[in-house]
Amino acid sequence: MLGDTPYTRTFRLAIDRLGSAEQLAQAIGASVAEIEAWAAGHAHPPLGAFLNAIDVVADRWLPGRPAQF
């Protein structure tokens, strides 16, 4: 699954919003490797991780919120 998809765009936007893949990984309870794979389209994210990334992009993320996936 390579290319530009709603999943890859969402993860790239979430990374941009928080400043780094490390920050996004910490915020949603995923590994940096997972975040990078999802953003590049090398892996399909779990639905909960994708929804958490949408919350980050939509500026609805609450710090300290537990991961939902």
Secondary structure, 3 states (H helix, E strand, C coil): CCCCCHHHHHHHHHHHHHCCHHHHHHHHCCCHHHHHHHHHCCCCCCHHHHHHHHHHHCCCCCCCCCCCC
